[in-house]
Amino acid sequence: MSLVVELIADPELGGYTARVPDIPAYGEGETEDLAIADLREALQGYIETFGLEDALARVSSPAVRQLDWDLAQLSRG
């Protein structure tokens, strides 16, 4: 099974937050790799607490589409 991991950069403080959509577990680190490693530990803790079945039930396969939208045009209302 492959998981989608979202990496969110923090431009003010630096570093990254990593998360798997639909599972309330997060990882943080100075680099993407450190945030992912921290997320792995958080997911292990989540599974230990709530069970593998709960984690698997939360994971969905999102439909991902790439759209060429101009955000400046969207802001004009």
C-alpha positions in Angstrom: 0.0 0.0 0.0 1.3 3.4 -0.8 0.3 6.5 1.1 0.0 10.1 0.1 2.2 12.3 2.4 1.6 16.0 2.4 4.6 18.2 3.2 3.9 21.7 4.4 6.8 24.2 4.6 6.7 26.8 7.4 8.2 29.9 5.8 8.2 31.9 9.1 9.8 29.4 11.4 11.5 27.1 8.8 11.1 23.3 8.7 8.3 21.1 7.6 5.1 19.4 8.8 4.3 16.0 7.3 0.9 14.4 7.4 -1.2 11.7 5.8 -4.6 13.1 4.8 -7.5 11.5 6.9 -5.3 10.3 9.8 -4.8 12.7 12.7 -1.0 12.2 13.0 1.7 14.7 12.2 5.4 14.8 11.9 7.7 17.9 12.1 11.3 18.4 11.2 13.9 20.8 9.9 14.0 18.9 6.6 11.4 17.0 4.6 13.1 13.7 5.5 13.1 14.5 9.2 9.4 15.5 9.1 8.6 12.2 7.3 10.6 10.2 9.9 8.7 11.9 12.7 5.4 11.2 10.9 6.3 7.5 10.7 6.7 7.5 14.5 3.4 9.3 14.9 1.6 6.8 12.7 3.1 3.9 14.7 1.8 5.6 17.9 -1.6 6.1 16.3 -1.8 2.5 15.2 -0.8 1.3 18.7 -3.5 3.5 20.3 -6.4 3.1 17.9 -5.5 -0.1 15.9 -4.6 -0.9 12.4 -8.2 -1.4 11.3 -9.0 2.2 12.3 -6.0 3.6 10.4 -6.8 1.6 7.3 -10.5 2.6 7.4 -9.4 6.3 7.4 -7.0 6.0 4.4 -8.7 6.9 1.2 -7.3 7.1 -2.3 -7.8 10.7 -3.3 -8.5 11.7 -6.8 -5.7 14.1 -7.8 -6.0 16.5 -10.7 -3.6 19.2 -11.7 -5.3 22.4 -12.8 -3.7 25.4 -14.5 -5.5 28.1 -12.6 -4.3 31.7 -12.3 -4.8 32.6 -8.6 -4.6 36.3 -9.4 -7.6 36.0 -11.6 -9.5 34.0 -9.0 -8.9 36.9 -6.5 -10.8 39.3 -8.7 -14.0 37.8 -7.7 
